Amino acid sequence: MLTHAKPIAAVIGALALTATLTACGSSAASDEKAVTVYSADGLKGEAGDGWYDKVFADFEKQTGIKVKYVEGGSGEMVQRALREKSNTQADVLVTLPPFIQQADSKGLLQEYRPKGSDRVNGGDKSGDGTWTSVVNNYFGFVHNKKELPTPPKTWEELLDAKYRDRLQYSTPGVAGDGTAVLIKAMHDFGGQQPAMEYLKKLQANNVGPSSSTSKLAPKVDKGELLVANGDVQMNFAQARSMPNLGIWFPAKDGGEPTTFALPYAAGLVDGAPHTENGKKLLDFMLSEGAQREVSAIGGGFPARTDVKATDANAIELAALMEGVEVFEPNWADIDENLAVLVDAWKSATGS
């Protein structure tokens, strides 16, 4: 299910809706100075200091359009949008792969190519113009630097009894980073069956399901967990207020550490109540100004190739990625077989 790998030296609280939005097509909805974003967690800061916080505040100040924000796991957000398809509430959907592809295949997105999307790599946007990456990112794990100064180098080391009830990863099929655990395991172990055999063994140490990956980092920082899954952008940003967080990339025994791109991809929702406002927000997120703040404020990687970050965070992120092999998942195949893959994981782990 995964394509070739290529080495790389360096790579530069949910708010509930308080009002029912008017159905698409009415002048009241189209004239309302609001835009609703359904998004995977990670880009909004715990203390109001995340990339979303800055971008949304700047957007509201510049346009007068208020951003209404709803957060959850990638799969959770897609399922919510699906349930509301007959009475669409969201204008912009932001998720990690393969859920943005899933949203597209289920007809949740409409074609819109934001200004600046021509500067986004072809692999980081859809060919039909229904979504584009706004923040580039990579899958990873976190460890508690105080109790576990040197993280385990391999997957196999995580089977040790010292990790029993001190290890957790978010739920595949619900969280984007949880699904990423399966994708990386399949790549590193050489296929679905050996990956599931490994995850079956790992289940003895796993605390249990978690619908949101962002909730795991605080547990690692406090020492409740020794290791958990995550992603580079989210965990790098969290580490500002969680000093015990360390980011690492496990390898298969005898292999090299690996990861893959896991960008935050955004699309305009089909039948959006505030389509024009959604377009304006997507344009703003891909503007040069917002993209230059991706690393400095968000701890991520700019989606636009013409924006070269040189801030201290960008330098640190490049060093973090040094020597990590980046492979390219076959997202179309993963999207098509996601249900089968998640069922295989449930069967293997008894979840």
N, C-alpha and C positions, 0 to 999 in steps of 0.2 A: 504493500500500500504506500510505500515511501520511495521517492526517487533518489538519485545520486546524492552523495555528500560532497561538500567542498570545504577545504580548510580556510581559515581566516586568521590573520594576524591581529587585526584590530578593527573595531567597528565603532565608527563614531555614531454617612448616614442617610440613608434614603429618606427623601421627603415625600410623603403621600400627597396626592393631588387633593386640594381642598375644595375644588369646584368642578362641576361637570362641564366639560368643554362642549361647545355647540358643534353639531354635526357638520361635516365638510360640505362646502357649497353655499352656506348661508353667508350673507354679508356681515353678520355679527361676528362670525368666527374669523373671516378673512380680515376684518378690520381690527380685531383685538390685538393689542400690543403685547403679545405673549408668544412664547414658543416652548413646547414641551419636549424634553430630551429623556429618552429611556436609555440607560447606559450600564455597561459592565462596570464594576467597581475598580478603583485604582487611580483614577485621575483627579478625584476630589480629595483634598487634604483633610486629615483628621482634625486639624486646628484651623481650617479655612485657608490653608496655605498651599493648596495644590494648583495644578495647571488649570483645571476647570474653574476654580475659584477666581483666579486672575482673569482668565479669558471671558468668563460669563460676566464678571463685573465690568470689564472694559467694553464688552459688547452692549450691555444694558446702558452704560453711560453714553456710548456713541450713537446708539439707535433708538433708545427709549423702549426697547422690547425686553420684557421681563422673561428670564429663563426659569421655567418650572422643571425641576430635576427629580427623576425617579431612578433609583439605583438597585442593582441586584446582580446575580450571576448572569453570564452571557446567555445561557440556555433559558434561564428564568425570564429574562427580558423578551426573548423571542417568543416564548410561550404566552406571555402576557399580551404581546402585540397580536398574536394569532387569535387569542380569545376575544379580543376587542375589534376584530377585523370588520364586523358589521357596524361598529360604532367607534371608529378610530379615535384614539386619544393622543397618541404620540405623533410628533412631527419629525423628529430625528432619532434614529436608532444607532447606537454605538456598541459593538460587541467585538469579541475576539473571534478569530477563526476556530472551528469551522462554522460557527453560528451565524456569521454574516452571510456566508454562502447558503446556509439553511434558510435564513430569512429571505434571501433573493429567490431561491428555488420554490419557496412557498408563496411567492407573489406579494410579499410584504413591502417591497421597495419599488420606487419609481425612478426612472432615469433622470439623473441630474449630475452634471459634471461641474463641480465647484471651481471657481477661479483659483488657479494655482495647481489644479489636479494634473495638468499637463507636465508638471515638474515632479510628479510622483512616479516611481518605477512601475513598469507594466505589471509586475508580479504582485504589487501592493495595491492594485485596484482592479475592478471588474472590467472585462472587455466591453460590456454593454452599458457601462456608465451608471450602474445602480449603486455602487459604493466605492469609497476610496479610503485608504489609510490616512488618519490625521496625526497619529503618534506611532512611531515604530518602536518595537519592543522585542524582548527575547524571553523565552521560558527559562526558569531556573528554580533553585531550591534555596531555603534559608536554614541557618543553624544558629544556635545560641553560642556566641563567641566566648562567653564567660565560662560556661560548663563544658563546652566542646570547642576549644580554641582552634583545633585543626579538624575540619569537617572530613567525614569519610570520603575516600576517593572513589569508591565503587558502589554500585547498587548492592552487590553481595554483602558488603559490610553492614548494610541496614538490616540484615536478617539477624544480627547479633541480639541476644536477649537483653542487652542494656538499653535497647530502643523500645522495649515492650511498654506500651501505653505512653511513650514519649515521642511518638511519630504520628503524623496525620497528613492526609492530603485531601483536597476538596473533591467533591463528587463528580465523576465523569458523567457527561450528558447534561449536567446542570450548570457547572462552572466551567468557563473556558480553560482555566489553568488545570482543572481536574481532568478534563479531556486531554489536555496536553501531556499529562503523566502517561496515558496510554500510548499516545503518538511517539513520545520519546522512548518508552520501553520497547515498543515494537521495532523502532529503528535500531536501538542498541543491542537488543537480543536477537534480531534477525527475523522477525515475523510475529504474527498474532499469537500463535500457539505457545512459543517459548516465553513471550511476554506475559501471557496469562498464567503460565505455570509459575513464573517468578512472583507475580502479584498475589497469587494464591498463598505462597509461602509468606510474603510480606504481611498479609492480613493478620497474622498472629501478633504483630507489633502495632498495628494500626488502631488508633483511638476510635475511629468511626467516621461517619459521613459529615460533611460540612458543605452547605449550599454556597457559601461565600469564601473565597480564598483569602480576602483581606482580613478576615477575622482570625486567621491562623498566626499571622506575624506577631500580634501582641502576646499570644500564648508562648511563642518561641522566645520573645524578648524577656518575658517574666520567668522563663525556665520551666514552665508547665510542660512544654514540648522541647525536645532537643533539635528536631528537624521537621520541616514541613515544605510543601511545594509553594510556588509563587511565580513571580515574573520580575525581571530586572527593574523595569520602570517603577512598579508599585513598591517593591521592597526597598529600592534605593531611596525613594521618597519617604517611606516609612522610617527608614534608619535615622532620619534627622531627629526624630523624637523617640526612637527605640535604639539606644546605643549598643545593645547586645546582639543586634541582627547582623549576620554575615551572609553574603550571597555566594553560592557555589553550584557546580554542575557535575553531577555524578557520571562516571564512566562505567562501562561493563568491564569486568575483570580482564586485564590485559589490553584494554582499549584506551582511547583518549576521551577527555570530557567533551560532551556534545550539547548542542542546543539547536533551536530553530526560531525563525522570526515569528512573533506572535503579536502582530500590530493591533492597535485599536482602530477598527474600521467603521466608518460612518456612512449612513445612507439616508436619503429622504424617504419617509414612510409614504406608501401609496395611500391616497385618500386623506392625507394629513389635513387636520383642521386649519392649520396656518402654514400652508405650503410656501408662500413667499417669505415668511419669517424664517422658516426652516432653511431655505436657500441662502438667506443672508447669514445665518449662523454658520452654515457649512463653509461659505466663502470666508468668513472671519476666522474660523479655526485653521484654515489653510493659508491665511495671509502670512506674509513674511514676518510681521511683527509677532504674531502668535507662535509661529514656528520657531523663532529665535528663542522663545521662552520655554520650549519643550524640555530642554536639558537643564537650563539654569533654575527653573521653578519646578518642573514636573519630574525631573530625573529620568527622562526618556530620550529617544532619538528622533530628530526631525523627520517627518515623512517626505518633505520636499528635498530633492537632491541638490538644489541650488542654495540651500541654507546650510552653511558649514559652522557648526557650533564650536567655539573655542574657549568657553567658560570653564571654570574649575571642575564642575560636575562632568562636563563632556570629556575632559582629560581623564578623570577618574573612571568614568564608564568605559572608555577605550582600554584602559589598563585592565579592567575587570574582564573584558572580553578577549584579552591577549591569550593566544594559544588554544582557544575553544573552537572546536570544529562545528560549523553551521551547516545543517542539512536542510533540504527543501522537501517538505511533505507534499504529497499529491492531494491537494485540498479537494478537488472534484471527486476523487475516489473516496476520501474520508467522509465527505458530505453524503454521498450516495449510500455508504455502508455504516453510517454512524449508529443507527439503531441496532444493527447486528453486532457492532463492536461493543456497545454499552451492555447489551444482553450477555455477551461473552464474558465481560468483566463481572457482571452481577453473578453469573453462574460460577465463575472461578472463585470469587471471594465470598459468596453467600450473602451478598448485600441486598 
